Amino acid sequence: MVSYNTFVESRKQIGRMRDARTFTVVLVVLYGILKEFRPSTPFLTPFLEGPTKNFSVQELYGEIYPFWTYSYLVFLIPVFFITDLLKYKPVVVLEAASLTLTWGLLVFGKTVWQMQIMQIAFGMATSAEIAYYSYLYAVVDKRNFKKVTAYIRSAVMLGKFFGYAVAQIIVTFDNGAYLLLNQITLASVSVTFVISLILQFHKTPDNTLMPDTVQPHDAEFHETRAQKTVPKMSKNVLSELLEAFRDPTVLSWSIWWALASCGMYQVQNYSQSLWSPMHKAGQFMGNGVMECITTLSTTLLTFGLQYVSFNWKKHSSTVFLTTSIFSSLLLAGMAFIQNIFVSYFFYILNSTLYHVLIAAASTTIAAQLQSSKYSLIFGFNTFVALFLQTALTFAVADKHGMNLPIITQFYVYSGYFAVLALLFVPFAIFQKRFIPDEDCEDSEDSGEDKGTNNELVRM
């Protein structure tokens, strides 16, 4: 029989775990808000083209901006292994430090090579972002995945919204105050670095550091860091990827994730160059307002996903096909209709659609996996997207490639999504004809007890 003192102590321990969980969630959400509070983002190109930095369009899009794509791809695999070996906090710290370096160079740097280093640092920060998105998945039960997805993605969108709002207000009342926007951003990302140091390492129930974010009953749980050599990790990664992709839901949503992200990365990177020639002297520059609306709509829809009962698993092929067609039409419209406000509107629709579907993909994929595989699959999907984007960047934008005019580039991106739609047609036919409806039950229902019986927190 359990004694009264033991019972009381166990209740106290549960209370401490809940307090620790709440504190962790608050810190991660605050980190997400502040790391995305970057007022400089909507006006980065005008800042670099303006009198403060005075870079030419050719230098920006042929020599500086491509370095982000290339460095992101180069750093992604090493960062993935670091994440697998050390877990999430060290990589979160790396992201915050890289962001601080990025905006330090933007504020104080003056030469092309310093801006190239800035883009390399930002590529490292972007590659480390996977740790932020995986951190809470590793410490909460699967039944809370919808809430976790809503929290972490809404935090990002909230930070962007306030950052873009501040940017638009400052630019509206003080046209040309682009340096101030970057100084504010530098202060914000510096605070995130401090928060990253406060975050706790993932721990086991007996308060020891977790060598792996897996269940205590797994054999890997007792493996030490010293035993995890890179060759062994590589072999384990390959086997885990093959195992995860045997699940058709994980495979199909991962394919969409990688292909759609490739196209959207390009659109987001080069939209400002499309709008720049559309902007007429004396005309209102609404980059900040446009990004605010995009972020607000995305935040509301993403947060609302947890309350929507929609079977993403069952209707995945239809979602992939229709959204790819829609994106293709919107991008063609951005290139064809030479009106900056119409282009803003199409961009808002396209970006909102993409971010909502990425949130749905995260929840759908995570519900099919053990917690040890979240960063693996998310990271692999991002790597494939970056690999494809690197080829696309080199082909259409880099000075060593075709270096196409910006309008032509957007026609290429429109065609890219049209090709995606064609690729998903046979998948839609196959799913409709050969996969029974009973095999497409909502993934959350089966995911709650799939490979886990862990507590809410491992700290």
C-alpha positions in Angstrom: 0.0 0.0 0.0 1.2 3.5 -0.9 1.8 5.6 2.2 0.2 9.0 2.6 3.6 10.8 2.5 4.5 9.0 -0.8 1.2 10.1 -2.2 1.7 13.7 -1.2 5.2 13.7 -2.6 4.0 12.3 -5.9 1.4 15.0 -6.1 4.0 17.6 -5.5 6.2 16.2 -8.2 3.3 16.2 -10.6 2.7 19.9 -9.7 6.4 20.7 -10.3 6.3 19.0 -13.6 3.2 21.0 -14.6 4.9 24.2 -13.5 8.0 23.3 -15.5 5.9 22.5 -18.5 4.1 25.8 -18.3 7.3 27.8 -17.9 8.9 26.0 -20.9 5.8 26.6 -23.1 5.9 30.3 -22.1 9.6 30.6 -22.9 9.3 28.9 -26.2 6.4 31.0 -27.3 8.2 34.2 -26.2 11.3 33.1 -28.1 9.2 32.4 -31.2 7.6 35.9 -31.0 10.8 37.8 -30.5 12.9 35.9 -33.0 10.4 36.8 -35.7 9.9 40.4 -34.5 12.0 41.8 -37.4 10.7 45.1 -38.6 13.6 45.3 -41.1 12.3 42.3 -43.2 9.6 44.0 -45.4 12.0 46.8 -46.3 15.3 44.9 -46.5 15.8 45.5 -50.3 15.1 49.2 -50.1 17.5 49.5 -47.1 20.3 47.7 -49.0 19.6 49.7 -52.2 19.3 53.0 -50.3 22.0 55.6 -49.5 23.0 53.8 -46.2 24.4 50.7 -48.0 24.1 51.7 -51.7 24.2 48.2 -53.3 23.0 47.8 -56.8 20.2 45.5 -57.9 22.7 43.3 -59.7 24.8 42.9 -56.6 21.8 42.1 -54.4 20.2 39.4 -56.6 23.3 38.1 -58.3 26.0 38.2 -55.6 24.4 38.6 -52.2 20.9 37.0 -51.8 21.9 33.6 -53.4 24.3 33.0 -50.5 21.3 32.4 -48.2 20.0 29.5 -50.3 23.5 27.9 -50.7 24.5 28.3 -47.0 21.1 27.0 -45.8 21.6 23.8 -47.8 25.2 23.4 -46.7 24.4 23.9 -43.0 21.2 21.9 -42.9 22.7 18.4 -42.7 25.5 19.2 -40.1 22.8 21.0 -38.0 20.6 18.0 -38.3 23.3 15.7 -36.9 24.0 18.2 -34.1 20.3 18.3 -33.3 20.1 14.5 -33.2 23.2 14.3 -31.0 22.7 17.2 -28.6 18.9 17.6 -28.7 17.1 20.9 -29.2 18.5 23.6 -26.8 22.0 23.8 -28.3 20.5 24.3 -31.8 18.1 26.9 -30.5 21.0 28.8 -29.1 22.8 28.5 -32.4 19.8 29.9 -34.2 19.6 32.9 -31.8 23.3 33.6 -32.1 23.2 33.4 -35.9 20.3 35.8 -36.0 22.2 38.2 -33.8 25.3 38.0 -36.1 23.0 38.5 -39.1 21.6 41.8 -38.0 24.9 42.9 -36.5 26.3 42.7 -40.0 23.3 44.4 -41.5 23.7 47.3 -39.2 27.4 47.7 -39.2 28.6 46.0 -42.5 29.2 48.0 -45.6 30.9 45.7 -48.3 29.6 43.0 -50.5 31.6 40.3 -48.8 30.2 41.4 -45.4 26.7 41.1 -46.8 27.6 37.7 -48.1 28.7 36.6 -44.6 25.4 38.1 -43.4 23.5 35.8 -45.7 25.6 32.8 -44.7 24.8 33.6 -41.0 21.1 33.9 -41.8 21.3 30.6 -43.7 22.8 29.0 -40.5 20.0 30.5 -38.5 17.3 29.2 -40.9 18.8 25.7 -40.9 18.7 25.7 -37.1 15.0 26.8 -37.0 13.9 23.1 -37.0 14.9 22.9 -33.4 12.4 25.6 -32.4 9.6 23.8 -34.3 10.5 20.4 -32.7 11.2 21.5 -29.1 7.7 21.3 -27.8 6.7 18.2 -29.8 9.4 16.4 -27.8 8.0 17.3 -24.4 4.3 17.0 -24.7 1.9 14.1 -25.3 0.5 13.5 -28.8 -3.0 14.4 -27.7 -1.7 18.0 -27.4 0.0 18.2 -30.8 -2.8 20.4 -32.3 -2.3 22.9 -29.4 1.5 22.8 -29.7 1.3 23.4 -33.4 -1.1 26.3 -32.8 1.2 27.8 -30.1 4.5 27.6 -31.9 3.3 28.7 -35.3 1.0 31.4 -33.9 3.9 32.8 -31.9 6.0 33.1 -35.1 3.1 34.7 -36.9 2.4 37.1 -34.0 6.0 38.2 -33.9 6.0 38.8 -37.6 2.7 40.8 -37.4 3.9 43.2 -34.8 7.3 43.5 -36.5 5.7 44.4 -39.8 3.3 46.8 -38.2 6.1 48.6 -36.5 8.0 48.7 -39.8 5.1 50.2 -41.7 4.4 52.8 -39.0 8.0 54.0 -38.9 8.4 54.1 -42.7 5.1 55.9 -43.2 6.0 58.7 -40.8 9.8 58.7 -41.5 10.4 57.6 -45.1 14.0 56.3 -45.3 14.3 55.2 -41.6 15.4 51.7 -42.8 18.5 51.7 -40.6 16.3 52.2 -37.5 14.3 49.1 -38.5 17.5 47.0 -38.6 18.6 48.4 -35.2 15.3 47.5 -33.6 15.6 44.0 -35.1 19.1 43.6 -33.8 17.9 44.4 -30.3 15.0 41.9 -30.6 17.1 39.0 -31.8 19.7 39.8 -29.1 17.0 39.2 -26.5 16.1 35.9 -28.1 19.7 34.8 -27.5 19.3 35.4 -23.8 16.1 33.5 -23.8 17.7 30.6 -25.6 20.3 30.3 -22.8 17.5 30.1 -20.2 15.7 27.2 -21.9 16.2 23.8 -20.2 17.7 20.7 -21.8 15.4 17.8 -22.4 15.6 15.5 -19.4 14.5 12.0 -18.4 12.0 11.3 -15.6 14.9 10.8 -13.2 16.2 14.3 -14.1 19.2 13.1 -16.2 19.9 14.6 -19.6 18.2 12.7 -22.4 20.6 11.2 -24.9 17.7 10.8 -27.3 14.1 12.1 -27.4 12.5 8.7 -27.5 10.5 6.6 -25.1 12.1 5.3 -22.0 11.3 1.7 -23.1 13.2 2.0 -26.3 16.6 0.4 -26.5 18.1 3.7 -27.9 17.1 5.5 -24.7 20.0 4.0 -22.8 22.6 4.8 -25.6 25.2 7.3 -24.5 26.4 10.2 -26.6 29.9 8.6 -26.9 28.3 5.6 -28.6 26.6 7.7 -31.2 29.3 8.1 -33.8 28.5 9.9 -37.1 28.7 6.7 -39.2 26.3 4.9 -36.8 24.1 8.0 -36.7 24.0 8.1 -40.5 23.0 4.4 -40.7 20.3 5.0 -38.1 19.1 8.0 -39.9 18.7 6.1 -43.2 16.9 3.2 -41.6 14.6 5.6 -39.7 13.8 7.5 -42.8 12.9 4.3 -44.7 10.8 3.2 -41.8 9.0 6.5 -41.5 8.3 6.8 -45.3 6.7 3.4 -45.3 3.7 5.2 -43.9 1.9 6.6 -47.0 0.6 9.6 -45.0 4.1 10.6 -44.0 5.4 10.1 -47.5 2.7 12.0 -49.4 2.7 15.0 -47.0 6.5 15.1 -47.0 6.6 15.1 -50.8 4.2 18.0 -50.9 6.1 19.8 -48.1 9.4 19.7 -49.9 8.1 20.6 -53.3 5.8 23.4 -52.2 8.4 24.9 -49.9 11.0 25.0 -52.7 8.7 27.2 -54.7 7.5 29.4 -51.8 11.0 30.0 -50.6 11.8 31.5 -54.0 8.6 33.6 -54.1 9.3 35.0 -50.6 12.9 35.7 -51.4 12.3 37.6 -54.6 8.9 39.3 -54.2 10.5 42.6 -53.1 12.4 42.7 -56.4 9.2 42.2 -58.3 7.5 45.1 -56.4 10.4 47.5 -56.6 9.9 48.5 -60.3 6.1 48.5 -59.8 6.4 51.2 -57.1 6.0 54.7 -58.5 7.7 57.8 -57.0 5.5 59.2 -54.3 3.3 56.1 -54.2 2.5 54.6 -50.8 5.0 51.7 -50.1 2.9 49.1 -48.4 5.3 46.2 -47.9 4.8 46.3 -44.1 0.9 46.5 -44.4 0.9 43.6 -46.8 3.1 41.5 -44.6 0.9 42.4 -41.6 -2.2 41.2 -43.3 -0.5 38.1 -44.5 0.7 37.3 -41.0 -2.6 38.1 -39.3 -4.7 36.0 -41.6 -2.1 33.1 -41.3 -2.1 33.4 -37.5 -5.9 33.3 -37.2 -6.3 30.4 -39.6 -3.4 28.4 -38.2 -4.6 28.9 -34.6 -8.1 27.9 -35.7 -6.9 24.6 -37.2 -7.0 23.0 -33.7 -10.8 23.6 -33.6 -11.4 22.3 -37.2 -12.4 18.7 -37.7 -11.0 18.1 -41.2 -9.6 14.8 -42.3 -6.3 16.0 -43.9 -5.2 12.4 -44.3 -8.2 11.3 -46.3 -8.4 14.4 -48.5 -4.6 15.0 -49.0 -4.5 14.3 -52.7 -7.3 16.8 -53.4 -5.6 19.4 -51.2 -2.3 19.0 -53.0 -3.8 19.2 -56.5 -6.1 22.2 -55.9 -3.7 24.3 -53.9 -0.9 23.8 -56.5 -3.2 25.0 -59.3 -4.3 28.0 -57.2 -0.7 28.9 -56.4 0.2 28.7 -60.1 -2.6 31.1 -61.1 -1.7 33.6 -58.3 2.0 33.7 -59.3 1.1 34.1 -62.9 -1.2 37.0 -61.9 1.6 38.7 -59.9 3.9 38.7 -63.0 1.2 39.6 -65.6 -0.7 42.3 -63.8 1.7 45.2 -63.3 0.0 46.7 -60.4 1.7 46.6 -57.0 -1.6 46.4 -55.0 -2.9 43.5 -57.0 0.4 41.8 -56.6 0.2 42.4 -52.8 -3.2 40.8 -52.7 -2.1 37.7 -54.7 0.9 37.4 -52.5 -1.2 37.5 -49.3 -3.5 34.7 -50.6 -0.6 32.5 -51.7 1.5 32.9 -48.5 -1.5 32.4 -46.2 -2.5 29.2 -48.1 1.1 27.9 -47.8 1.6 28.5 -44.1 -1.8 27.1 -43.2 -1.0 23.9 -45.1 2.4 23.6 -43.6 0.8 23.8 -40.1 -1.6 21.0 -41.2 1.3 19.0 -42.6 3.2 19.3 -39.3 0.3 18.0 -37.2 -0.6 15.2 -39.7 3.0 14.0 -40.0 3.8 14.3 -36.3 0.7 12.2 -35.4 2.1 9.3 -37.4 5.6 9.3 -35.8 7.4 8.6 -32.6 8.8 11.7 -31.0 12.4 10.8 -31.9 11.6 11.2 -35.6 10.1 14.6 -35.7 13.2 16.6 -36.3 14.4 13.9 -38.7 11.4 14.1 -41.0 11.0 17.8 -40.7 14.7 18.3 -41.4 14.8 15.9 -44.3 11.8 17.6 -45.9 13.5 21.0 -45.5 16.7 19.6 -46.9 15.0 18.3 -50.1 13.2 21.7 -50.5 16.6 23.5 -50.1 18.3 21.1 -52.6 15.6 21.8 -55.2 15.6 25.6 -54.4 19.4 25.7 -54.8 19.1 24.3 -58.3 16.2 26.7 -59.0 18.1 29.7 -57.7 21.2 28.9 -59.7 19.2 28.3 -62.8 17.0 31.4 -62.8 18.5 34.0 -60.4 22.3 33.6 -60.0 24.6 35.6 -62.1 26.4 32.3 -63.1 23.0 30.9 -64.3 20.4 32.4 -66.6 19.9 35.5 -64.3 16.4 35.9 -65.8 14.5 39.2 -65.4 12.3 39.2 -62.3 9.0 39.0 -64.2 10.2 36.1 -66.2 11.3 34.4 -62.9 7.8 34.6 -61.6 6.4 33.0 -64.7 8.9 30.2 -64.1 7.6 29.9 -60.5 4.0 29.8 -61.8 5.0 27.0 -64.2 6.7 25.2 -61.3 3.5 25.0 -59.3 1.5 24.0 -62.5 3.9 21.0 -62.9 3.4 20.1 -59.3 -0.4 20.0 -59.9 0.2 17.6 -62.8 2.4 15.4 -60.6 -0.3 15.1 -58.0 -3.0 14.1 -60.5 -2.0 10.4 -60.6 -1.6 10.4 -56.8 -5.2 11.7 -56.5 -6.5 9.0 -58.9 -4.6 6.3 -57.0 -5.8 7.4 -53.6 -9.4 7.6 -54.8 -9.4 4.2 -56.5 -7.1 2.0 -54.4 -7.2 3.4 -50.8 -10.4 2.6 -48.9 -12.0 5.3 -46.8 -11.5 3.2 -43.7 -7.7 3.4 -44.1 -7.9 7.2 -44.0 -9.2 7.6 -40.5 -8.2 10.9 -38.8 -4.5 10.6 -38.0 -4.9 12.2 -34.5 -7.1 9.3 -33.4 -4.5 6.7 -34.1 -1.6 8.9 -33.3 -2.4 9.3 -29.6 -1.3 5.8 -28.6 1.1 5.2 -31.4 4.4 4.2 -29.8 3.9 6.3 -26.7 2.7 6.2 -23.1 5.0 9.0 -21.9 4.1 11.8 -19.5 3.4 15.3 -20.6 6.9 16.6 -19.8 10.4 15.2 -19.9 12.6 17.7 -18.2 
